[in-house]
Amino acid sequence: MTVVLLAAGRSSRTSDLKSLYRVEGEYLINRQIRQLQSYGYDVAVVLGYAYERISAVLPDGVKVIRNEAYGEGMFSSVKRAFETLDAPELYFCQVDRPVPDKRVFEALSRSESPVATAFYEGHRRPPQRISAVMKSDLLASDAGRLDAWIEATGIAEAVDVDDPKVALNANTDEELRRIFG
């Protein structure tokens, strides 16, 4: 299984880069990579803004993808991952959200739909699983946002999960401290 950690944005609502936020002496991005690897997953990271600064601290064994079009939004990073990686399916997480429990990824993997997203408290939430059979459709899309593309496919399965971490999103310094400590 390949999990793509999306970390290309400017972190414009925080005082520094979210990826480099320190959690118990460790960079947030490295903590998330370590957690995903502990599940036995291959990890790829999409970087854009501050590419050199963030890539310099990443551990060995992580595929780093550069998205020079990061200013176009997260969907451009999803597209860049599909252009770069050769995998039967990709799972997408975001650096400003806690990594969910392994059982969330397992639930997504059991979906028979080529597009599956976690569903918690009545809302679709990351992570998302997208099969490579959707690659050409995704790359040709001008949806502009991943959630809009997922909705437009008309085939996405919302997979019920019971991990409240999927609902958390740290967009400010205060939220980073509250969610990650």
N, C-alpha and C positions, 0 to 999 in steps of 0.2 A: 504494500500500500504506500502510495506517495501522498504526503500532506504538504501543501504549499502554504507557507506563512507569508501573508501579505503585509509588507512593511515599507512601502515606497513613498508614503505621503510626507508632507512637510511638518506634521504635528503642530499645526498653526494655532491650535487652541490651548497648547501647553507651553510651559516656559522652556522646555528642551525637548529633544527627540524622545518619543515614547519608547522606541526600541532600546534606548540607552538609559531608561529609568532604572535606578538601582533597587533591587529587591533582595534583602538579606545579603548584601555585598556582591550580588550578581546582576548583570544586565538582564532586563526583562526578556529581551529577545533570546538570549542564551538559555534562560530558565525555561522558556517555552520550547525551544529546540530540544533541550535535554529531556523534558517531559514527553514530547512526542517520540523521541528516539527510545525512551524507556518502554513505550508501548510496542516497540519493534518496527516502527514506521521509518521509511525513507523521508527525509525532510529537504525541501527546496525553499529558499527564501527569495522573494522578489523585493528588490531594493530600487530606489530611484533617487529621491532627494537625499543628500548627504551620503551617497553611495560609498565613497572611500572611507568616511568616518565609521560607518556601521560595519562594512565588510571587514575592516581591520580587526574587529573584536570577535568575529564569528569563529566557532570551533571548527576543527577539521571534520570532514565527512558530510558537510552540508553543501548542496548545490546552490550556488548564488546566481540569480538571474537579474540582469540589469534592465530596468524599464526606463528608458529615457523620455518616454511620453507620460510619466507619472502625473504631470499636471492635468491630464485629461481625466483623472479619477481612477478609482479602484478597478473598474471594469477593464481599463487598459492593462493593468497588472495581471488580471485573470487571462486576458488574451495573450499576453507575453508568455505566461507560463505554458499555455497550450502550444504556442509557436516553438517553444524551446524543449519541452519535455516530451518524451515518448513513453507514455504509460497508458494502460487500458482505461484508467479513470484517475481523476485528481480530486483530492479533498482540499477545501479552502478554509483557512482560519485567518484571523486578523490579529496583528500584534497587540492591539489595544483591548483585546478580549481575553479572558482567562481560557486556557486550554481546557476543554471539557473532559469528562471522564471517558475512558476508553470505550465504555459501553455505548456512548453516543455514536462514535465512529462505526462500531459494530452494527448498530441499528441502521445507520445509513447504508452500510454495505449490503444489508439484507434486502434493501429495496430493489424491486425489479425494474423500476423506472430508470431511464438514463440520466435523470436529474432528480436529486433528492436533497431536501433541506430539513434541518432540525425544526421541530414544531413544539413550541413551549408556551403555555398560557395564552393560547389563541393566536400566536404570531409565528411566522417563519423567521428563523434565526440562523446565523452561522453555527456550525460549519455546514458547508454545502458539498455534495458529491456530484461531479459531472463526468459522465462517461465520454470517452474519446469519440464515440459515434456522433456526438454533438459538436465536435470540433469545427467543422466547416460552417455550421449554422452560427456558432458562437463567434467565430472570427469574422463572418460576414455581417454580423449584427451592428446596427448603429443605435442600439438601445441606450447606450451611455451609462447605464448603471446595471450592476449584476442582478439586483433584485428585480428590476424591470425586465431584463432578459429572461430570468427564470419564470416570471409570471407570463411573459409572452409565449414561452414554449408551449404552454397549455398542457404539458405532460409531467410537470414537476410533482413529485410526491412529497407531501409534508409528513415527515416521520415523527410521531409522538416520542418525545424524550422526557426524562424526569430529572434532568440535571439543571438546577437553577443558574449555573454559571453561564449557560448559553444566553441568558438575558442581560448579562452585564457588559457594559461598554464604557471604557475610560476615555473620555474626550477632554477632560480638564485635569489640572494638577490635583485638585481635590478628589476627583474620581479615581485617579491613579493611586493616591494614598489610601483611599477607602477600600478599593478593590484588591490592590496588590500589597498594601502595607507600606 
